Amino acid sequence: MKAAVFCRVSSKEQEVEGYSLPAQEKLLRGYADVRGFKTTNVFSITESASGKKQREIFDGMIAFLKKNDIKVIVCEKVDRLTRNLKDAVEINEWINGDPERQVHFVKENVVLNKDSKSNEKFIWNIKVSVAQYYIDNLSEEVKKGQKEKLSQGWLPTKPPLGYKTVGEKGHKIHVIDEDKAPYVRKMFELYATGNYSLTKLVGEMYKEGLRTRGGFKLVKSRLHDILGDPFYVGKLRWNGEVSPGKHVRLIEDEIFDKVQKLLKSKTTPKYNKHNFLFKGLLHCGNCGGSITWETQKGTVYGHCNHYRDCTQTTWSKQGDVELQLVKEFGNLEIENTRIVEWIRKALKEHHKEEIDYHSTSLNDLNLRHDQINQRLDKLYDDKLDEKVTPDFYDRKFKQYTNEKEQITTAIQKLANASTKYYQLGINIFELSQRAKEIYFGIKDEGEKRELINLVFSGLTLDEGKLTVKHSKPFRLLIEAVRLTNSSKVEEDIKTNAKIFEPEDLITLAVQNALKQAHSPIWLRR
């Protein structure tokens, strides 16, 4: 008679103790050979298989038995064949469909068939019920352990890419993986620019050196999951609910929120084989339509798409347009070094009071944060000592953790905001003075596009001539450049330098008054 072998391993411990799938298969094949059965197929379920996968394998075995008229199933024990009543019903139906069909349980020395005695069937049903109870109880204990782990602020499973698990069993926590974390940060930063589709980002991260355990590219769906995981901003997502975690965050809220908007946006860049430098950045100066770019004999040209019956026919080389753009970068530079230093000094003084205010607020928030931590620690001790009910603990824990999360977010915003506006002013100013140099130093076209989008809010091309419109901060700077680079201002500086560089003995109020009176264009807001 033909027979099918069914093997199952429930845990890693069983494999270590010698109950591995190969060991089971060897035992069952030996039993079949002694009984004169011809083994046709082996069905195996590993400890790591999901419930869905286990169901597929079991249903596949039943279908195979019926299709090929296999009469015998050889299995180690009852709880290896089935662990729920649904599977037991299918086995019973299969057995009762043919008097010759048999199930052999090797270690229990039992053969179950249609004509088995009522006592044997009763024992079979009891063992199935026991197996069902074991699984239900195990599931209950696992869920209880997961809930407790979450209440402590830790994820009860493996962390995502960029983190690793450390500690002994029962006390494991997640820390930043310094080898993988830089790739995750880079991934978020690149996608937040808005210049990368998921497909393009997959290729870019592969070039950066990110590999799966098998040495392959990270698949697009996996990349999407990583970019949408709140674990990277210090939160735990479990069964659709999000709660605060105790692990160290890897990504700032600002970047993470921007990435989430881009993931849901319908205008996220799509993968395109031909990504030209000025694609989507320039418009026709005549009709306002987009400038189309294409390659002819190795040279990239741009021209009006003529969707609006435009009369402009000039084809402009990308290199010529780029030279005009670089000249516009150079026009942002202030020629007089004394004025450059004065502007730096003015920006620093302008934000001193704002920084002091934020520092005071930051100290208050840190104090409140410490108080919440103390309350959480006391609440946890009260729970262990059974001084509070589980419902009271869950309610207060949720209240305190939500408040702690709000305070943490406020602290992070203040810590950045205390110097953020000042740094923004300094960075924009420094960038304006070195824009041309920075542009030439960039090798990646995506980063060049970022710089162009930062400095300019509009670019038009009319018969090969480039016209630019600066973004708001650079619009103010270009006006300052126009004023300071004139010969009249040069003469004023030489004759009355104190207007631009007040002496240290003059009070801050007098200095501000002088600056506002003589240079309002630089100190607007």
TORLO-552989 format. One line per 3 residues: their letters; for each residue x, y, z of C-alpha. Coordinates in Angstrom, 2 decimals. Each point is the difference from the previous one (the first is absolute). Layout:
N
a = X/Y/Z  ... .
//
This chain:
525
mka = 0.00/0.00/0.00  1.08/3.58/-0.67  0.52/2.29/3.00 .
avf = 0.62/3.69/0.67  2.22/1.18/2.84  -0.95/3.05/2.10 .
crv = 2.63/1.77/2.20  -0.31/3.01/2.28  2.45/1.83/2.32 .
ssk = -1.55/2.50/2.41  2.97/1.88/1.42  3.72/0.61/-0.36 .
eqe = 0.51/-1.87/3.28  -1.36/-3.17/-1.59  2.50/0.28/-2.85 .
veg = 2.86/0.45/2.51  -1.16/-3.03/2.00  0.11/-2.29/-3.05 .
ysl = -3.60/0.25/-1.18  0.87/1.73/-3.24  -1.94/-0.59/-3.21 .
paq = 2.72/-2.26/-1.51  -0.02/-2.11/3.20  -3.80/-0.36/-0.14 .
ekl = 0.06/-0.84/-3.68  2.63/-2.70/0.54  -2.08/-1.56/2.79 .
lrg = -3.22/0.03/-2.03  1.59/-1.31/-3.19  1.52/-2.87/1.98 .
yad = -3.42/-0.84/1.46  -1.57/0.06/-3.49  2.69/-2.31/-1.39 .
vrg = -0.52/-2.54/2.81  -3.78/-0.01/-0.67  0.56/-0.40/-3.73 .
fkt = -1.33/3.45/-0.95  1.42/1.91/-2.97  0.65/3.63/1.02 .
tnv = -1.19/2.28/-2.80  0.33/3.46/1.52  1.12/1.79/3.18 .
fsi = -1.88/3.02/1.37  1.90/2.10/2.56  -0.91/3.00/2.18 .
tes = 2.81/1.97/1.66  -0.17/1.96/3.26  0.30/3.29/-1.89 .
asg = -2.95/-0.62/-2.35  -2.93/2.39/0.35  -3.51/-1.22/0.72 .
kkq = -0.96/0.68/-3.60  2.95/-2.02/-1.29  -0.78/-2.91/2.31 .
rei = -3.59/-0.02/-1.26  1.22/-0.05/-3.63  2.28/-2.99/0.66 .
fdg = -2.69/-1.97/1.85  -2.68/0.67/-2.65  2.56/-0.83/-2.69 .
mia = 0.63/-3.39/1.62  -3.72/-0.85/0.16  -0.44/1.01/-3.66 .
flk = 3.06/-2.12/-0.98  -1.35/-3.05/1.83  -3.35/0.21/-1.75 .
knd = 1.41/0.73/-3.46  2.55/-2.84/0.06  -2.14/-2.45/1.99 .
ikv = 2.52/-0.26/2.84  -1.35/-2.24/2.76  2.44/0.58/2.88 .
ivc = 1.31/2.96/2.03  3.01/-0.65/2.24  0.51/2.50/2.83 .
ekv = 1.97/0.13/3.27  -2.81/0.92/2.44  -3.52/1.44/-0.01 .
drl = 1.20/3.52/0.87  2.40/-0.12/-2.95  -2.81/-0.65/-2.48 .
trn = -2.65/2.39/1.29  -0.36/2.65/2.69  -3.50/1.25/-0.60 .
lkd = -3.47/-1.43/-0.41  -0.31/1.17/-3.61  2.95/-2.15/-1.11 .
ave = -1.35/-2.93/2.05  -3.34/0.22/-1.82  1.79/-0.14/-3.37 .
ine = 1.99/-3.05/1.10  -3.19/-1.71/1.22  -1.77/0.71/-3.30 .
win = 2.97/-1.34/-1.96  0.15/-3.19/2.12  -3.76/-0.62/-0.21 .
gdp = 0.05/0.39/-3.78  1.76/-3.36/-0.54  0.36/-3.06/2.32 .
erq = 3.61/-0.51/-1.21  1.21/3.45/1.07  2.20/0.07/3.12 .
vhf = 1.91/2.42/2.19  3.01/-1.49/1.82  1.27/1.77/3.15 .
vke = 3.44/-1.57/0.40  1.02/1.00/3.55  -3.49/-0.62/1.41 .
nvv = -0.30/-3.39/-1.77  -3.51/0.83/-1.23  -1.58/-0.59/-3.41 .
lnk = -3.17/1.97/-0.69  -2.45/-1.05/-2.75  -3.72/-0.10/-0.75 .
dsk = -0.48/-3.24/1.94  2.00/1.02/3.08  -1.64/-0.78/3.31 .
sne = -1.99/2.69/1.77  2.60/0.08/2.77  2.80/0.78/-2.50 .
kfi = -2.09/2.74/-1.60  -0.79/1.40/3.45  3.73/0.12/0.87 .
wni = 0.67/1.66/-3.40  -2.61/2.70/0.71  1.40/0.58/3.51 .
kvs = 3.53/0.42/-1.33  -1.21/2.44/-2.66  -1.79/2.01/2.71 .
vaq = 3.15/-0.01/2.15  2.06/1.21/-2.96  -2.60/2.71/-0.65 .
yyi = 0.15/1.03/3.68  3.80/0.11/-0.10  -0.01/2.29/-3.03 .
dnl = -2.71/2.28/1.43  1.83/0.26/3.33  3.32/0.63/-1.71 .
see = -1.58/2.75/-2.12  -1.50/1.59/3.11  3.35/-0.02/1.82 .
vkk = 1.81/1.42/-3.03  -2.51/2.84/-0.34  0.28/0.73/3.72 .
gqk = 3.78/0.14/-0.30  -0.23/2.26/-3.05  -2.37/2.36/1.81 .
ekl = 2.35/0.18/2.99  2.98/0.69/-2.29  -1.91/2.81/-1.72 .
sqg = -1.02/1.49/3.37  3.71/0.21/0.84  0.65/1.92/-3.23 .
wlp = 1.69/-2.75/-2.06  -1.02/-1.74/-3.22  -0.73/-3.73/0.59 .
tkp = 1.61/-1.07/-3.26  3.03/0.67/-2.18  0.67/3.71/-0.62 .
plg = 0.08/1.47/-3.52  3.12/0.73/-2.05  2.37/2.35/1.83 .
ykt = -0.52/-1.60/3.44  1.24/-3.17/1.69  -1.08/-2.03/3.04 .
vge = 2.27/-0.30/3.05  -0.40/-1.57/3.45  -0.94/-3.39/1.44 .
kgh = -3.25/-1.84/-0.59  -2.83/1.77/1.79  2.01/3.22/0.25 .
kih = 0.69/0.80/-3.64  -0.07/3.59/-1.22  0.58/1.74/-3.34 .
vid = 2.96/2.29/-0.65  1.26/1.80/-3.10  2.04/-2.14/-2.38 .
edk = 2.89/2.28/-0.91  0.73/-2.03/-3.15  -3.49/0.29/-1.50 .
apy = -1.31/3.24/1.56  1.90/2.32/-2.42  -1.77/-1.68/-2.94 .
vrk = -3.41/0.59/1.59  0.77/3.68/0.69  1.20/0.43/-3.59 .
mfe = -3.12/-1.72/-1.28  -2.33/2.40/1.84  2.05/3.07/-0.94 .
lya = 0.03/-0.86/-3.70  -3.71/-0.79/-0.20  -0.88/3.15/1.97 .
tgn = 1.54/2.11/-2.79  -2.88/-1.00/-2.28  2.42/-0.83/-2.82 .
ysl = -0.06/-3.78/0.43  -2.61/-2.58/-0.86  0.04/-3.27/1.94 .
tkl = 1.48/-1.80/-3.00  2.75/2.57/-0.40  0.72/-0.06/3.75 .
vge = 0.38/-3.79/-0.08  2.77/0.36/-2.60  1.60/2.94/1.81 .
myk = 0.19/-1.85/3.34  1.47/-3.05/-1.76  2.73/2.24/-1.41 .
egl = 0.55/1.40/3.50  0.70/-3.55/1.19  -3.28/-1.14/1.60 .
rtr = -0.54/-3.74/-0.45  -2.40/-2.65/1.24  1.40/-2.98/1.87 .
ggf = 0.22/-1.78/-3.33  1.97/2.84/-1.57  -2.85/1.29/-2.18 .
klv = -1.82/3.32/-0.39  -2.63/0.98/2.53  -3.35/-0.63/-1.72 .
ksr = -2.32/2.93/-0.66  -2.77/-1.22/2.34  2.46/-0.46/2.86 .
lhd = 1.37/3.49/-0.57  -3.55/1.39/0.15  -0.60/-1.78/3.33 .
ilg = 3.21/1.45/1.48  -0.84/3.56/-1.04  -3.44/-0.31/1.62 .
dpf = 1.06/-1.64/3.28  -0.49/2.32/3.04  2.60/-2.05/1.89 .
yvg = 2.64/2.36/-1.42  -1.53/2.97/1.89  -0.21/-1.82/3.33 .
klr = -3.46/-1.59/-0.33  -1.25/-3.58/0.05  -2.66/-1.20/-2.44 .
wng = -1.69/-3.25/1.02  -3.34/-1.37/-1.23  -0.86/3.35/-1.57 .
evs = 0.61/2.00/3.19  2.92/2.40/0.52  1.57/0.57/3.42 .
pgk = 3.20/1.71/1.26  3.16/-2.09/0.17  3.13/0.19/2.15 .
hvr = 2.49/-0.57/-2.83  2.10/2.82/-1.41  -1.55/1.67/-3.06 .
lie = 1.94/-0.06/-3.26  -1.93/2.58/-2.07  -1.24/3.50/0.88 .
dei = -3.76/0.67/-0.07  0.36/2.68/-2.67  1.65/-2.34/-2.51 .
fdk = -2.28/-2.93/0.89  -3.18/2.08/-0.43  1.24/1.30/-3.35 .
vqk = 0.69/-3.55/-1.17  -3.52/-1.12/1.03  -1.55/2.81/-2.06 .
llk = 2.09/-0.97/-3.02  -0.93/-3.69/0.37  -3.70/0.94/-0.12 .
skt = 0.41/2.67/-2.68  -1.11/-0.62/-3.56  2.77/2.26/-1.31 .
tpk = 2.91/-2.03/1.35  2.68/-0.31/-2.74  -0.41/-3.08/-2.16 .
ynk = 2.92/-2.04/-1.26  1.31/1.27/-3.31  2.97/-1.32/-1.92 .
hnf = 0.86/3.50/-1.32  0.36/2.40/2.91  1.34/3.24/-1.47 .
lfk = 1.47/2.69/2.27  -2.59/2.68/-0.84  -2.98/-2.30/-0.54 .
gll = -3.13/1.70/1.37  1.96/3.05/1.22  -0.17/2.32/-3.03 .
hcg = -2.97/1.52/-1.82  -0.31/1.76/-3.31  0.29/3.79/0.31 .
ncg = -2.44/0.44/-2.89  -2.95/-2.32/0.78  0.77/-1.25/3.53 .
gsi = 0.05/-3.64/-1.05  2.58/-2.50/1.26  3.39/-0.27/-1.63 .
twe = 0.53/-3.51/-1.39  3.47/-1.57/0.11  1.38/-2.65/-2.33 .
tqk = 3.32/-1.35/-1.21  1.14/0.51/-3.60  3.37/-1.44/-1.08 .
gtv = 1.22/-0.11/3.59  -0.98/3.60/0.83  -2.96/0.91/2.24 .
ygh = -2.31/2.69/-1.41  -3.00/1.78/1.46  -2.90/1.48/-1.97 .
cnh = -3.62/1.07/0.48  -2.47/-2.88/-0.20  -2.33/2.13/-2.21 .
yrd = -3.10/-1.23/1.80  -1.36/3.55/-0.15  0.88/0.77/-3.62 .
ctq = 3.16/1.83/1.07  2.07/1.68/-2.72  3.35/-0.47/1.77 .
ttw = 2.16/-2.42/-1.99  3.45/0.35/1.61  1.63/-3.15/1.32 .
skq = 2.35/0.85/2.91  2.90/-2.15/1.07  -0.13/-1.11/3.63 .
gdv = 3.61/1.11/0.46  -0.76/3.56/-1.17  -2.99/0.25/2.36 .
elq = 2.12/-1.30/2.87  2.64/2.68/-0.60  -2.68/2.70/0.23 .
lvk = -1.28/-1.57/3.21  3.49/-0.03/1.55  0.32/3.71/-0.82 .
efg = -3.22/0.63/1.96  1.52/-1.85/2.97  3.00/2.33/-0.22 .
nle = -2.27/3.06/0.04  -0.94/-0.84/3.61  3.52/0.69/1.29 .
ien = 0.66/3.22/1.95  3.33/1.39/-1.10  0.93/2.03/3.11 .
tri = 1.40/-2.29/2.69  -0.65/2.54/2.79  -3.73/-0.02/-0.75 .
vew = 0.02/-3.81/-0.10  1.45/-0.14/3.52  -2.41/2.69/1.20 .
irk = -3.02/-1.99/-1.19  1.23/-3.08/1.86  0.36/2.04/3.18 .
alk = -3.44/1.58/-0.43  -1.68/-3.39/-0.46  1.55/-1.34/3.22 .
ehh = -1.02/3.00/2.11  -3.51/0.05/-1.44  -0.83/-3.42/1.45 .
kee = 1.74/0.14/3.40  -3.18/0.78/1.96  -1.98/-2.66/-1.89 .
idy = 2.60/-2.63/0.88  -0.12/0.98/3.70  -3.80/-0.36/0.02 .
hst = 0.12/-3.44/-1.58  2.67/-1.16/2.47  -2.24/0.92/2.96 .
sln = -2.98/-1.81/-1.52  2.17/-3.02/-0.70  1.03/-0.26/3.67 .
dln = -3.67/0.08/1.11  -0.93/-2.78/-2.44  2.93/-2.18/1.11 .
lrh = -1.14/0.36/3.61  -3.54/-1.07/-0.93  1.43/-2.92/-2.02 .
dqi = 1.89/-1.27/3.07  -3.16/0.22/2.12  -1.95/-2.13/-2.51 .
nqr = 2.78/-2.62/0.02  -0.15/-0.20/3.79  -3.77/-0.48/-0.11 .
ldk = 0.33/-2.79/-2.57  2.61/-1.78/2.13  -2.20/0.23/3.10 .
lyd = -3.05/-1.18/-1.96  1.91/-3.05/-1.23  1.16/-0.86/3.54 .
dkl = -3.60/0.33/1.25  -1.15/-2.40/-2.69  2.63/-2.59/0.96 .
dek = -0.99/0.36/3.67  -3.70/-0.32/-1.02  -0.82/3.37/1.57 .
vtp = -1.95/1.03/-3.12  -2.36/-1.89/-2.30  1.05/-0.90/-3.57 .
dfy = -2.67/2.33/-1.43  1.23/2.91/2.13  3.59/-0.74/-1.03 .
drk = -0.84/-0.12/-3.72  -2.00/3.25/0.18  2.66/1.96/1.93 .
fkq = 2.85/-1.48/-2.04  -1.65/1.15/-3.21  -0.61/3.46/1.49 .
ytn = 3.59/0.44/1.22  1.60/-1.40/-3.15  -2.08/2.29/-2.22 .
eke = 0.99/2.99/2.13  3.63/-1.12/-0.06  -0.12/-0.31/-3.79 .
qit = -1.41/3.53/-0.34  2.69/1.40/2.30  2.74/-1.90/-1.86 .
tai = -1.22/1.41/-3.32  -0.10/3.51/1.48  3.53/-0.40/1.36 .
qkl = 1.31/-1.12/-3.37  -1.70/2.89/-1.77  1.32/2.53/2.50 .
ana = 3.49/-1.45/-0.08  0.02/0.49/-3.76  -1.98/3.25/-0.02 .
stk = 2.28/1.74/2.51  2.58/0.51/-2.71  -1.84/-1.26/-3.06 .
yyq = -1.13/3.36/-1.35  3.40/1.52/0.69  1.74/-2.96/-1.64 .
lgi = -2.34/0.23/-2.97  0.95/3.64/-0.51  3.71/-0.78/0.33 .
nif = -0.24/-3.03/-2.30  -1.91/1.86/-2.70  2.47/2.85/0.16 .
els = 3.04/-2.28/-0.10  -1.56/-1.97/-2.85  -0.60/3.17/-1.99 .
qra = 3.67/0.92/0.28  1.20/-3.43/-1.13  -2.88/-1.17/-2.23 .
kei = 2.09/-0.15/-3.15  2.81/-1.89/1.72  -2.45/-2.44/1.60 .
yfg = -1.82/-0.60/-3.29  3.23/-0.93/-1.80  0.94/-2.32/2.87 .
ikd = -3.21/-2.06/-0.24  0.26/-3.17/-2.09  -3.52/-1.36/0.47 .
ege = -2.63/1.63/-2.24  -2.70/-0.57/2.62  1.93/2.16/2.48 .
kre = 0.52/2.66/-2.67  -3.76/0.10/-0.51  -0.47/0.45/3.77 .
lin = 2.33/3.00/-0.03  -1.78/1.52/-3.01  -3.41/-0.44/1.64 .
lvf = 1.30/1.58/3.21  1.38/3.15/-1.62  -2.52/0.55/-2.82 .
sgl = -3.77/-0.09/-0.02  -0.33/0.31/-3.77  2.17/-0.48/-3.10 .
tld = -1.06/0.97/-3.54  1.73/-0.43/-3.34  -0.70/2.36/-2.90 .
egk = 1.92/-0.55/-3.25  2.91/-1.45/1.96  0.13/2.77/2.62 .
ltv = -0.53/-1.03/3.64  -2.08/2.17/2.35  -0.11/-0.83/3.70 .
khs = -2.32/0.80/2.89  1.61/-0.43/3.42  -1.73/-1.66/2.95 .
kpf = -1.02/2.35/2.83  3.14/-0.05/2.20  2.30/0.31/-3.00 .
rll = -2.21/2.75/-1.45  0.90/2.15/3.03  3.66/-0.88/-0.35 .
iea = 0.16/0.87/-3.70  -1.43/3.43/0.86  2.65/0.39/2.70 .
vrl = 2.67/-0.98/-2.52  -1.30/2.57/-2.47  0.23/2.73/2.66 .
tns = 3.33/-0.96/1.57  1.87/-0.67/-3.24  -0.75/3.50/-1.36 .
skv = 2.81/2.60/-0.07  -2.01/2.43/2.19  -0.19/-2.47/2.88 .
eed = 3.72/-0.68/-0.34  0.66/3.73/0.39  -2.33/0.26/3.02 .
ikt = 1.82/-2.86/1.71  3.38/1.62/-0.46  -1.14/3.40/1.31 .
nak = -2.18/-1.19/2.89  0.81/-3.58/0.94  -1.56/0.39/3.44 .
ife = -3.47/-0.14/-1.53  0.65/-3.62/-0.97  2.35/-0.96/2.81 .
ped = -1.04/1.67/3.32  2.62/0.03/2.71  -0.24/-2.60/2.76 .
lit = -0.69/2.74/2.57  -3.25/0.99/-1.68  -3.01/-1.74/1.59 .
lav = -1.85/-2.78/-1.80  -3.11/2.21/-0.30  1.99/2.75/-1.74 .
qna = 1.62/-2.56/-2.31  -3.40/-1.40/-0.97  -1.33/3.49/-0.63 .
lkq = 2.95/0.77/-2.28  -0.42/-3.25/-1.88  -3.74/0.45/-0.51 .
ahs = 0.46/3.60/-1.13  2.76/-0.66/-2.49  -0.71/-3.52/-1.24 .
piw = -3.66/-1.05/0.36  0.20/-2.33/-3.00  2.36/-2.34/1.91 .
lrr = -1.92/-0.12/3.25  -3.55/-0.45/-1.15  -1.51/-2.45/2.55 .
//
